[in-house]
Amino acid sequence: MNQDNTNEGFQFDESGKPKLPQGLKILTILTFIGSAISALFLIFYPQLNKFFLGFIDKAASSGKEFTASQLEDMEKGRAALELAGQNMIPLMVIGLASVALCFIGALWMRKLKKDGFWMYTAGELVPVAANFLLLGTAQFTGVMSVVMGVGIPLLFVFLYFTQRKYLIN
């Protein structure tokens, strides 16, 4: 019969294997979706970079009057995009390797393997450190870039950390 509770909070299926906890299941699904989206963005990174540079140029030459703050933000954005363009190959290699680490780490955690957590954590934190080394603080052109570049990876590492008690292999 199906055992719902054990002495350590694990649930087991009919064959006696531990069931994947709901929180870990949701996190890994979100990781798979995020990895796919990240891989797509990385594949189209050169085109996206050119598109946004063109967008800034078009906005600057539109004849619209911008405030000093808006002009400064546009110049910061342009500088960040140009710096990213100069470091495109290393950024793409690091990004694709990190996506692979996150994806494999999530797969391993679905199999309740402890090493999956460390692989996932490396996949999330290596690009944060590498981007900081390659781009410096120029990559942080606003609050959203900080949230997306540092906040979300740290949040997911923390959420997976809270699920480590279920990783038994």
C-alpha positions as CSV (number, residue, x, y, z in Angstrom):
1,M,0.0,0.0,0.0
2,N,1.0,3.6,-0.4
3,Q,2.7,5.1,2.6
4,D,2.0,8.9,3.0
5,N,4.3,9.7,5.8
6,T,7.6,8.4,7.1
7,N,9.7,9.3,10.1
8,E,11.7,11.9,8.0
9,G,8.9,13.5,6.1
10,F,9.4,11.6,2.9
11,Q,6.5,10.2,1.0
12,F,6.9,6.9,-0.9
13,D,5.2,5.5,-3.9
14,E,3.8,1.9,-4.3
15,S,7.3,0.5,-5.1
16,G,8.9,2.0,-2.0
17,K,10.8,4.7,-3.8
18,P,10.7,8.3,-2.4
19,K,8.3,10.6,-4.2
20,L,9.4,13.9,-5.6
21,P,8.2,16.6,-3.2
22,Q,5.8,19.2,-4.7
23,G,8.1,22.1,-4.0
24,L,11.0,20.5,-5.7
25,K,8.8,19.4,-8.6
26,I,7.6,23.0,-9.1
27,L,11.2,24.5,-8.9
28,T,12.6,22.0,-11.4
29,I,9.8,22.7,-13.9
30,L,10.4,26.4,-13.5
31,T,14.1,25.7,-14.0
32,F,13.5,23.8,-17.2
33,I,11.3,26.6,-18.6
34,G,13.9,29.2,-17.6
35,S,16.7,27.2,-19.1
36,A,14.8,26.9,-22.4
37,I,14.1,30.7,-22.5
38,S,17.7,31.5,-21.5
39,A,19.1,29.2,-24.2
40,L,16.8,31.0,-26.8
41,F,18.0,34.4,-25.7
42,L,21.6,33.3,-25.8
43,I,21.2,31.9,-29.3
44,F,19.7,35.2,-30.5
45,Y,22.0,37.3,-28.4
46,P,23.9,38.9,-31.3
47,Q,20.7,39.9,-33.0
48,L,19.1,41.2,-29.8
49,N,22.2,43.3,-29.1
50,K,22.1,44.9,-32.5
51,F,18.3,45.4,-32.2
52,F,18.6,47.3,-28.9
53,L,21.5,49.4,-30.1
54,G,19.4,50.4,-33.1
55,F,16.5,51.1,-30.9
56,I,18.6,53.5,-28.8
57,D,19.9,55.2,-32.0
58,K,16.4,55.5,-33.3
59,A,15.2,57.0,-30.1
60,A,18.1,59.5,-29.9
61,S,17.5,60.6,-33.5
62,S,13.7,60.8,-33.3
63,G,13.8,64.5,-32.5
64,K,11.9,64.0,-29.3
65,E,13.3,66.0,-26.4
66,F,14.6,64.0,-23.6
67,T,15.5,65.0,-20.0
68,A,19.1,65.0,-18.9
69,S,18.3,61.9,-16.8
70,Q,16.8,60.1,-19.9
71,L,19.8,61.0,-22.0
72,E,22.1,59.7,-19.3
73,D,20.2,56.4,-19.1
74,M,20.4,56.0,-22.8
75,E,24.1,56.5,-22.8
76,K,24.6,54.1,-20.0
77,G,22.5,51.5,-21.9
78,R,24.5,52.1,-25.1
79,A,27.8,51.7,-23.2
80,A,26.6,48.5,-21.6
81,L,25.4,47.0,-24.9
82,E,28.6,48.0,-26.7
83,L,30.7,46.4,-23.9
84,A,28.5,43.2,-24.1
85,G,29.0,43.2,-27.9
86,Q,32.8,43.3,-27.4
87,N,32.6,40.4,-25.0
88,M,29.9,38.5,-26.9
89,I,31.7,35.1,-27.4
90,P,32.8,34.7,-23.8
91,L,29.4,35.8,-22.5
92,M,27.6,33.3,-24.8
93,V,29.9,30.4,-23.9
94,I,29.6,31.1,-20.2
95,G,25.8,31.5,-20.6
96,L,25.3,28.3,-22.5
97,A,27.5,26.3,-20.1
98,S,25.6,27.8,-17.2
99,V,22.2,26.9,-18.8
100,A,23.5,23.3,-19.2
101,L,24.6,23.2,-15.6
102,C,21.3,24.4,-14.3
103,F,19.3,22.0,-16.5
104,I,21.4,19.0,-15.5
105,G,21.4,20.0,-11.9
106,A,17.6,20.2,-11.9
107,L,17.4,16.8,-13.6
108,W,19.6,15.3,-10.9
109,M,17.5,17.0,-8.2
110,R,14.4,15.4,-9.7
111,K,16.2,12.1,-9.1
112,L,16.8,13.3,-5.6
113,K,20.6,13.5,-6.1
114,K,22.4,15.9,-3.7
115,D,25.1,16.8,-6.3
116,G,22.3,18.3,-8.5
117,F,22.0,21.2,-6.0
118,W,25.7,22.0,-6.3
119,M,25.6,21.8,-10.1
120,Y,22.6,24.0,-10.2
121,T,24.2,26.5,-7.8
122,A,27.3,26.7,-10.0
123,G,25.1,27.2,-13.0
124,E,23.4,30.1,-11.4
125,L,26.4,31.8,-9.7
126,V,29.2,31.4,-12.3
127,P,27.5,33.8,-14.8
128,V,26.9,36.4,-12.1
129,A,30.6,36.4,-11.2
130,A,31.8,36.1,-14.9
131,N,29.5,38.9,-16.0
132,F,30.8,41.1,-13.2
133,L,34.4,40.3,-14.2
134,L,33.8,40.9,-17.9
135,L,31.3,43.8,-17.8
136,G,31.8,45.3,-14.3
137,T,29.0,47.4,-13.0
138,A,28.2,48.7,-16.5
139,Q,25.7,45.8,-16.8
140,F,23.6,47.3,-14.0
141,T,21.8,50.0,-15.8
142,G,18.7,49.9,-13.6
143,V,16.8,48.2,-10.9
144,M,15.5,45.5,-13.3
145,S,18.9,44.5,-14.5
146,V,20.0,44.0,-10.9
147,V,16.9,42.0,-10.1
148,M,17.1,39.9,-13.2
149,G,20.9,39.4,-13.1
150,V,21.5,38.8,-9.4
151,G,18.2,38.7,-7.5
152,I,16.4,35.9,-9.4
153,P,19.5,33.6,-9.4
154,L,20.0,34.1,-5.7
155,L,16.3,33.6,-5.0
156,F,16.3,30.3,-6.9
157,V,19.5,29.1,-5.1
158,F,17.8,29.9,-1.8
159,L,14.6,28.1,-2.8
160,Y,16.5,25.0,-3.8
161,F,18.6,25.3,-0.6
162,T,15.3,24.9,1.4
163,Q,14.6,21.7,-0.6
164,R,18.0,20.1,0.1
165,K,16.5,18.0,2.9
166,Y,14.7,15.9,0.3
167,L,17.9,15.1,-1.7
168,I,18.9,11.7,-0.5
169,N,21.2,10.2,-3.1
